[in-house]
Amino acid sequence: MKYISFTYVDSVTGASVAKIPAANGPKFPDIKGLQFVRARESRYPTATPEFFGVCDDDADLEIPGVLAAMDEARWRAAVLTELREQATAVRWSVMTGGMELPGGIRVGTTIDDQNRITSVVANAALAGLADEDEVDFKSLGGWIKISIGQVKVIAGAIGQHVQACYTAERAHHEAIDLLDTPTDMNEYNVYAGWPDLEPEPETT
């Protein structure tokens, strides 16, 4: 088994997209025994997609589309690093993508949203406002009036959401470090196990 990185070639001319765009549509190069493992999604968008794979020992690696041949240790490190980066990217997306609270209020959870809600709570305390006092609040659905007490509940819920996202990311990183075979790496689903996120359909 050989360990490689590769890219698309033109489906008619066979030219590598690393040299010229695939005017006739892309396909994987005709590498003997090629098994796709992962794409380097952390570099998207890119004009030259990079894929990790394995192939037969007697495969010709001098053909267009082959980017590099690697020893097993270097290849494994590159694939696992890519998987960890993908998991981190999903964590960021879920963590900052908003959340729905009981009662149907959907709130933003970007860093700016988190800072804004923290500021409301802090300013309310400085102004001597009671939990029953109301403020204008911009949810993802529009402007609403809510109490300072409700803002505190939202702040707590967002904090729990953020922590759950980091906990899920750590679980993914630890699971990724245990992946052993190319098949395991291919089948690993970085989209599973996140708060409020359904797994994406598996693709190859």
SVG drawing of the C-alpha trace seen along z (x, -y; Angstrom):
<svg xmlns="http://www.w3.org/2000/svg" viewBox="-43 -53 51 56">
<polyline fill="none" stroke="black" stroke-width="0.4" points="0.0,0.0 1.2,-3.5 0.1,-6.7 -0.5,-9.7 -2.1,-13.1 -3.8,-13.8 -6.1,-16.2 -8.6,-16.1 -7.8,-15.8 -9.8,-16.8 -12.2,-14.0 -11.3,-14.1 -7.7,-15.4 -6.4,-13.9 -4.6,-17.2 -4.2,-18.0 -6.3,-20.8 -3.1,-21.9 -1.9,-23.1 -5.1,-24.0 -8.9,-24.1 -10.9,-21.0 -12.8,-22.4 -14.5,-19.1 -15.3,-18.4 -13.1,-16.9 -12.5,-13.3 -10.0,-11.4 -6.9,-10.3 -6.6,-6.7 -4.3,-5.5 -4.2,-1.7 -6.1,-0.6 -6.9,-4.2 -8.9,-4.5 -10.1,-8.0 -9.7,-8.7 -10.3,-12.4 -10.3,-15.8 -8.3,-18.6 -11.4,-20.7 -9.6,-23.2 -8.1,-24.8 -11.4,-25.3 -12.1,-27.3 -9.3,-26.4 -8.7,-26.0 -6.7,-22.8 -8.6,-20.5 -6.3,-18.1 -7.3,-14.6 -5.6,-11.9 -5.7,-8.3 -4.0,-5.0 -3.2,-2.9 -1.6,0.3 2.1,0.8 2.7,1.0 0.7,-2.0 2.3,-4.6 2.7,-7.8 4.2,-9.8 0.9,-10.5 -1.0,-13.9 -3.1,-14.4 -0.7,-12.9 0.6,-15.6 2.8,-13.7 3.8,-10.3 4.3,-10.0 5.6,-7.6 2.9,-6.1 3.8,-8.2 3.7,-11.5 0.5,-10.7 -1.2,-9.5 -0.2,-12.7 -1.5,-14.9 -4.9,-13.1 -5.4,-13.2 -4.4,-16.9 -6.9,-17.6 -9.7,-15.7 -8.9,-17.7 -9.1,-20.9 -12.4,-19.9 -13.8,-19.1 -12.6,-22.5 -14.2,-24.2 -17.5,-22.5 -17.2,-23.5 -16.8,-27.2 -19.8,-27.0 -22.1,-25.4 -20.9,-27.5 -21.5,-30.8 -24.5,-29.7 -27.2,-30.6 -29.4,-28.5 -33.1,-28.2 -34.3,-28.6 -37.3,-27.1 -40.3,-29.2 -39.0,-29.5 -36.7,-32.5 -33.7,-32.1 -30.6,-34.0 -27.3,-34.7 -24.2,-33.2 -21.4,-34.9 -18.6,-36.4 -20.3,-39.8 -23.6,-38.4 -22.0,-36.9 -20.2,-40.2 -23.4,-42.2 -25.5,-40.0 -22.7,-40.1 -22.7,-43.9 -26.5,-44.0 -26.3,-42.0 -23.3,-44.1 -24.9,-47.4 -28.2,-46.4 -26.3,-45.6 -24.6,-49.0 -27.9,-50.8 -29.5,-49.0 -32.2,-47.3 -34.2,-44.5 -34.7,-41.1 -38.3,-42.2 -37.2,-45.3 -37.5,-45.0 -35.0,-46.0 -35.1,-45.9 -33.5,-42.7 -32.7,-41.8 -33.2,-38.1 -32.6,-36.4 -36.3,-36.7 -36.4,-40.5 -36.9,-42.9 -38.6,-41.8 -39.0,-43.1 -37.6,-40.8 -36.7,-41.1 -33.3,-41.4 -33.9,-38.0 -34.6,-36.5 -31.4,-38.1 -29.5,-36.4 -31.1,-33.1 -30.0,-33.6 -26.5,-34.4 -26.4,-31.2 -27.8,-29.1 -25.3,-30.5 -22.4,-29.8 -23.6,-26.2 -23.9,-25.9 -20.4,-27.2 -19.0,-24.8 -20.9,-21.9 -19.4,-22.8 -15.9,-22.7 -16.6,-19.4 -17.8,-17.9 -14.7,-19.2 -12.4,-17.6 -14.3,-14.3 -13.8,-14.4 -10.1,-15.2 -9.5,-12.3 -11.5,-9.9 -9.6,-11.1 -6.3,-10.4 -7.3,-6.7 -8.2,-6.2 -5.9,-3.5 -6.8,-2.5 -7.6,-4.4 -11.1,-3.0 -11.6,-4.3 -10.3,-7.7 -12.6,-7.7 -15.7,-6.7 -15.2,-9.1 -18.1,-11.6 -17.0,-15.0 -20.6,-16.3 -22.0,-13.9 -22.4,-14.6 -22.7,-18.4 -25.3,-20.4 -28.4,-21.1 -26.7,-19.7 -27.9,-16.7 -25.2,-14.6 -24.6,-15.4 -25.2,-12.7 -22.1,-10.6 -20.4,-11.3 -17.3,-9.9"/>
</svg>
